[in-house]
Amino acid sequence: MKIIIIGAGIGGLAAAVSLHEAGLRDVTVYERTTAIRGLGVGINLLPHALRELTELGIADTIAELGVEPRTLAYYNRVGQPIWSEPRGIAAGYRWPQLSVHRGRLQLALRDLAEARLAEPIRLDHRLIDIARNDDGTETVRFATGGGTIEDTADVIIGADGIHSALRALRYPAEGAPPWSGLTLWRGVTRIPAFLDGRTMIMAGDGEQKFVAYPLAPVDPDGRMPVNFIAERRTSGSGDADWNRAVDPAPIAELFRDWRFDWLDVPAAIATADEILEYPMVDRDALPQWTFGRTTLLGDAAHAMYPNGSNGGSQAILDARTLAFHLATEESIDDGLAAYEQARRPAMTALLAGTRATGPERVMQLARERAPEGFADIDDVIPYAEREQIATDYKTAAGFLPEILNERPSLTPASAVTP
């Protein structure tokens, strides 16, 4: 079985490694950029993703790149606690949660893919067309620096992100990703450790929010590198350049009153090495991912808001699920159908959940019910209601501890354990 992967992001590279370890070794990765530069800021890999990386034999390599958060905590705009819960091993999972720089993760996956695949990633190849052949195979045509080339495979996987060329070929009238009305400013800063130095925090609500989590342990001088996301509803169209660097000062001014006993938010923003501006966009759910022998994966299939910190983890789950079914079903078509059935309904529901703010709904409820703050959060949102919101999201995202810990492995029985 010859397989082509379009896109060398986290999802595409995870798919390449997963297919190889499932015994499907004839895999070629095409990437539209001329170099994989490891762009981005922080990303959280949740326990269901760490399980898959562990079973691929690469979790230790990835773990060296980041830090395991012990706690996730939500606060209102004045720094009052709304909800907190343990994360990773402390929450009863058999696998940890990991906060890591997205670019470092992508480069590590690139190195692993190139070490295991028979040939290197083919850079500077932009998908322009695809056609199905009489024998069921698919022929793709790429534009390159030197003209155009064609390649034919039994399976084509579109892992080329929110602006997927393969998705656009299948849904040519879809248009640009819809904008939420929110703008994100993302960066990395080095600040004094807050709380216990291992907590991921979210403060604010659906109109304005600040998220921060450590990317490395606390230094001897009591400081640590922190990834942050500042978010606010703004006017405009959402057509901003996705990697536009902006001056930190105006962003810090938007949060000038967010100085808590345990974290100075405007100072954290003002001292960032660089801030990148992004429109907060996603993609509408699709009625179909698979056409013939082509299918979609990761953001190409189900780009969603970052509520819940789940996009990268779900791309890894896609990759492992697809590799498992292609390796174990009786035919290629059966494998693709089983993959879509396992993933598309779940991602449709999860996408809807993220549009409803996901687990961050507790912050929005606190804003609606007690906009000026509160004396006791239990009087505003009872504990049972907060707990149910957290549980419902874990269930939808597939990482409720008791379910994840007992779920059968996605490693095919015939595969050799790395």
N, C-alpha and C positions, 0 to 999 in steps of 0.2 A: 504494500500500500504506500503510494507516494503522497506526501502531504506538504502543502505550501501554507505557510503562515504569513499573513500580511500585517506587519507592525511589530516592532521590537520594543514595545513598552513592557510594563510589568506583566500584563496578561499574556501577550504574545510570547515573551521569554519563558514565563512559567509553563505555557502550553508546550513549548519546544522541549523543555526538560521533562515534563510529565509524559509526553508521548514517547520520548526516548526510553524512559525508565519503565514504561508499560510494554516495551518490546517493539515499538513502531519506530524504526531507526531511519527511514528514508524521509527526512524532514528538512525542508529548506525555509529559512526566514528571510523575507524581503522587508526592507525598511526605507521609507521615503526620504529621510534626512541623509546628509552626507557624512554625518558622524553621530555616534551616540554619546552625548555630552553629560548625561546624568543631571538634567535640570530639575528644578522643583525645590520644595522645602520639606516639611515634615509629613510623615504618613504613619498611621497606626495600623499594625497588623494584629487582628484580633485572634483569639485562641483557635477558631476554626481554620484560619489561614496557617497559623503556626503548626497545627496538627499536620496539614498537608506538606508543609516544608520539612517537618520532621520526618515524615514517611518517605520523602524524596531524598533524605540524607543530607540536607543542606541547611537545616535550622541553625546548627552551631555556627556556620559561616555567617549567616544573616544576623545572629544574635550579637556577634562581635561589633556590629555596626551601630547598635542602639542601646536603649535602656528599657527595663521592664517597669511600667507604672504599677504601683500597688493599689491606687485608689482613683476613682473617677468621682468628681464632686461638682455639683451645680450650685450657683449663687445668683442672687438678684443684682440689680445695678448698684446697690450700696454695699455689696460684699457679704450679705447675710446668707448663711447656708440653707439650701432648699432640700437637697438630697445628696447622699454619697453612698458608694458601694465599693467593695473590694473588686479588684480586677485580676485576671490571669490565675496563677496558681493559688493566690490567696482567696479566690472566689470559688474554689473547688474544681477548677479545670485541671486536666492532666497536662495541659500545655499553657505556656505563658501568653501574655500580650506583649507586644514590642513596639516602642516608638523609635522611628529611624528616619533619617533623611532620605527622601524619595530618590534623589539622584544617586546616592551611594547604593541603595537597594537595586536600582536598575542596572548600575554598572556591575554589581556582584552577580546578578542574574545573567547579564551578558557574558561575563567571563565563564560562568558555569555552563551556559548553553554552548558556547564555542568550544569548551573543553570536551563536551560530550557528543556534539553533533559531528557528522562526517565532514562538513564544510562550514566555512565562516559565514556570518550574516552578510547578506548582499545589500549594501548601502546604495543610496541614490537611485531607488527604484520606486516610482510613483504609479500606482494602479490607475489605468485609464479605461480598461474594458475587460469583460469576461464573457465567455461563451461556452455553452455545453456542447459536447461532442456526441456523436451517435452511440459511442460505446459507454456513455455515462460519465466519462472524465470531463474535467473542466480545463479550458485554456485561458490563461490570464495574459494580458498585455500590459507592459510597464513602459513608461517614459523614463529614460535615463539621460545622463549627461551626453551620451554618444548617440542618441536616437531612441529607438524602441526595441524591445525584445519580447518574446513570448515564451511561456513555460506551461506545461500541462501536468496535471496531477489528478489523483483520485479524489482528494478532498482539499478544499480551499477554506481556510479559517481567516475571517476578517477580525483582527485584533488591533485595528488602527484608530482607536480612540473615538472621542465624541464627534469628531468631524470625519468619521469613517467614509472612505471612498467606496468601499463595498456596500455599505448600508445605503449610500446615496444612489448607487446603481440599482439597488432593489426598490428603493422608495424615492424616486427622483423628484417628487413634488413635496417632500417633507420640509425643506427649507432649513433655516438656521435654528439652533437650539433655543427654546423659549426661555426668556429671562424672568427671573423671580421678582425683580425690582430691587434686589439686594446687591451690593458691591462688597467684595472681599479684598482685604489687604493682608498679604501673607509675608512673613519674614522670619528671620532667626536673629535672636538677640542674646547677649550674655549679661545676666543679671544676678543679684543675690538670690540664693535659694529661697523658695517660698514653701510654706507648710512643711512637709517632711522631705521635700526634695524629690519625691517619687509620685507626685499626684498630678493627674490631668484635670484641669479646671475649665469650667465654662461659666461665664457670668453674663447676665443680661436677659434678653428675651428675643422675640421674633422681629423687633424693629432695630435693635442694636445689641451686639454681642461681642464678647472677647473670649477667645479660647487660647489656652497655653499649656504646653507640656514639655518636660525635659527631654533633651536628645542625648544626654550623657550624664553620668553621675556628677555629684557636687565636687568641685575642685577643692584643694586644700585651703584656698582663700575664701571658701564659702559661696562661690559663684558657680553658675552652670549655664550651658547653652540651652536656650528654650525656643521651641517653635511656637509661633503665635498666629492666630487669625483674628483680625479685627473686621467686624461686619456691620454694615449699616444700610438701611433703606435709603435709596437716592433717586433723583430724577435722571432721565436719560433713556437710552435705548438698549443698553446692555451690549453694545457693539465694540467695546473697548478691546484693545490688543491684549491678548491673554498673558503676555509676559512683560507688560509695560512697567518699568521701574518708576516710582514716584517719590517725591520728597516726604520723609517721615513726619515733618513738623505739622502740616495741616491735619494729618491723620491723628497724631497725638492730641491735637487741639480738640478734635471731636470727642475725645475721651478724657478731657481735662479734669472732670470731677470724679473719675473712677480711681480714687486713691484709697485703697483698703488698708486695714491694719497689717495685712499679710502680703500685699502686692501693690506696687505702684504701677498701674497700667500705662498712663501716659509716658512715664519714664522708660518703661520697657519698649514701647513703640519708638520713642525718640532716639534710642540708642541702637536701633537695628542696623545691621550691616547693609541691608538693602530691603526695600519693600516692593513687592510686585502686586499690581492691581489686577483683579479678575472680576468679570461679571459672574454672579451666581446663577448658573444655567444648568439644565438637565435635558433629557430627551423624553418624549412621550413613549409610553409602552407600545411595543409592536405586537401585532397579531401573529407574526411568523418570523422566525430567525433563519430558518433553513430553506434554501431554494436549490433543488437538485443536490449537488454535492458541495454546495457552499453553505457556510453558517457563520454566525456572528458570536463574539466573545467579549466580555469585559465592557468597557464604556461604549464600544461600538454597538453592543446589544442593549445596554441598560444604564447609560450614564445617569447618575442621580446626584442630588444635593449631598454635601458632606455631612449632613446631620446623621450622627451615629458613627462617623469615621469608618465607613464600611466599604467604600468603592474598591480599593486595592485588594482587600480581603476577598470580596466577591469575585473579582477577576481570577484570583488564584483558585477559588472553588470551581469556577467555570472550567478552567484549564484541566484540573484534575478529573472532573466529572466527564468532560469530553474524552480525555485520553482513556479513562476506564471503559466507557461504553464502546469506543471504537475498537478497543482491544478485546472486548468480551462478547459483543453481540455477534450473531451469525453472519451479518452482512454490514457493509458500510452504511447503507440506507437505514438499517435497523439501529445502528449505533448513533447516527445523527438524530434519528427520531427519539431515541431514548434520552439522549443528552438534552434536547429541547424540552421534552416532557418533564425532565427532572429539574430544569433550571428556569425556563421562561415563566411559568405561572408563579413560582416563588419570587422571582425578580419583579414581576408586575405588581405583586402585593407589596413588596419592599419599597419599590419606587413610590407607590401611593403613600406608604407610611412616612417616607422621608419628606414628601411634600406637606405632610401634616406635622412636620418638625420632629418626627421620630421620638427618641427618648428625651429630647429637649423640651417636650411638651410641658414638663413640670415647671420650666422657667417661664413659659408663656402664661400658664395658669397663675403663677405667683404674681406676674405683672397685672393680669386682669383682675385678680381678686384683692390684691394688696399693693397697689402701685407705689405707695410711699414707704413700703417696708412693713414689717410685722414684729410682734413681740414673741410669737410662738408659731412656727411653720405648721404645726399640727392643727392649729385653728384655721389655717388658710387652705391647706391641702392635706387631708388626713394621710397618715402613714400608709394605709392599705391602698389608697388611690395612687400614691407615688410609687409604691412597690409594683402595682399592677402595670403601670406605664412602662417601667423598666423591664418587667417580665414579658410583656406583649412584644416589645421590640426585639428582645433576644430570641423569642420564639420565631418571629417573622424572618429574622436574619439568619437563623439556623445555628445559633450558638448558646442556647440554653444549656447549662452545664450537664444536667442529667441526660439530655438527649445527645449532645455532642460526644460525651465520654463513652457512650454505649453504641453509637452509630457504627455500622460496619465500615471497614476500611475501603478507600477508593484505590488501593493498590491491587491490581489484578493478581489472582492467585498464581498465575503462571509467571509473573514478573520476578526477577531476581532482586532481593532486597539490597539496596546500595550498601 
